[in-house]
Amino acid sequence: MSISALPTGTYETPAALAFRGGSWSDKRAFAATGILVRHPKGDLLIDTGFGKNVDRQLALLPSYQRSEHHRGVPIAQQLTAARMPLRDIAAIIPTHSHWDHISGGDDLRGIPVMETAAGRAFIASKAKGTEVLNSLGDIHYQQYAFDGGAYLGFPKSHDVYGDGAIVIVPAPGHTPDSVVVFVTLPSGKRYAFLGDLVWQTEGLSIPAEKPWLLRRLIGEDYDETRLDLARIRAATARYPQIAAVPAHDGRAFRAIATYPGETR
């Protein structure tokens, strides 16, 4: 079992728009990076980053959400270049349905997308933020439930393969379908892939939530976000071997080998 980072591009945002108290002069390159989890029972992708049609997809969004971005190589192209058959990917686990997390799903047609019933209902409602995912057409959803007990302070969980290696917990503050994905490698290394619970590591370390205006524009559930942030901080304090990875902080991915390299 191993994990690999698959960077697909970045977009630039001032730190002032990334976490409360950040500086306008401190420019952050927001990462759009997927994670390939190699597992004996089936390989998984956590998020898909920018796909080949990201420019066209951005046109579906309100103008204030269209960030200037720098395109890298889409995940499907990276895997194909390394001669990994796309059919080897058992499923995609989106941390949530926003464009910069699911754009690359357009290039990975036919691979199941794991969602809960609540997540599917949110997407089907065509709520703000689901425009790109809904544009992808006939998606093969693989529905799962939070059928497991409490996990690291979260009240319920879903153990994907039943071996503790990949555990998903609900974190519906950023969007109703948001999740955190915990991965435990045989070496004992552990990761918590946070999606957009926070955008930068300072969101955890200070802690500092997102700026008020952006939280309002996104429609975040502030109380839920603060609760889930507290849960992650408590889990990483108790188990320092857990590396918390905000989806848009490129610094957090540096300790993970870039595909085709592997971290075990």
SULKA-V219974 format. One record per residue. RES is the residue in one letter. OMEGA is omega in whole degrees, -180 to 180 (* if undefined). Layout:
BEGIN
res/omega
RES/OMEGA
RES/OMEGA
END
This chain:
BEGIN
res/omega
M/-179
S/172
I/178
S/176
A/179
L/-180
P/-179
T/180
G/180
T/166
Y/-170
E/-180
T/174
P/178
A/179
A/178
L/-178
A/178
F/-178
R/180
G/179
G/-176
S/175
W/-178
S/-180
D/-178
K/179
R/174
A/-180
F/-178
A/169
A/-168
T/173
G/178
I/174
L/177
V/176
R/-177
H/-178
P/-179
K/179
G/-179
D/-177
L/172
L/171
I/-175
D/-176
T/177
G/-180
F/174
G/-177
K/-178
N/-173
V/-179
D/178
R/-180
Q/-179
L/180
A/179
L/-173
L/172
P/-173
S/-177
Y/179
Q/-175
R/-178
S/171
E/-174
H/178
H/-176
R/171
G/-180
V/179
P/-177
I/-179
A/179
Q/178
Q/-178
L/-180
T/180
A/179
A/177
R/171
M/179
P/180
L/180
R/178
D/179
I/-177
A/-177
A/173
I/174
I/176
P/175
T/169
H/-166
S/-180
H/-171
W/-174
D/177
H/-175
I/-180
S/-177
G/176
G/178
D/-179
D/-173
L/-177
R/178
G/177
I/-178
P/176
V/-176
M/179
E/172
T/177
A/179
A/178
G/179
R/179
A/178
F/179
I/-180
A/179
S/-178
K/178
A/177
K/-179
G/-179
T/-174
E/-175
V/180
L/180
N/179
S/-175
L/175
G/-172
D/180
I/176
H/180
Y/173
Q/-172
Q/177
Y/180
A/172
F/-172
D/179
G/-178
G/-179
A/-179
Y/177
L/176
G/176
F/-169
P/180
K/-171
S/172
H/178
D/-169
V/-177
Y/176
G/-178
D/179
G/-176
A/-177
I/-176
V/-180
I/176
V/179
P/176
A/-166
P/179
G/-178
H/172
T/-179
P/-179
D/-177
S/178
V/167
V/-180
V/177
F/177
V/177
T/-180
L/180
P/180
S/-176
G/176
K/-178
R/-178
Y/172
A/179
F/-164
L/-172
G/-178
D/173
L/166
V/-179
W/-178
Q/-177
T/178
E/176
G/177
L/-170
S/-177
I/-15
P/-179
A/180
E/177
K/178
P/-174
W/-176
L/-180
L/176
R/-180
R/179
L/179
I/-175
G/-179
E/170
D/-171
Y/-179
D/180
E/180
T/180
R/179
L/-179
D/175
L/178
A/179
R/179
I/180
R/179
A/-179
A/-178
T/175
A/-179
R/-179
Y/-175
P/179
Q/177
I/175
A/179
A/-173
V/171
P/-171
A/-173
H/179
D/-178
G/180
R/-176
A/-179
F/-173
R/-179
A/179
I/-179
A/176
T/179
Y/12
P/173
G/-177
E/170
T/-176
R/*
END
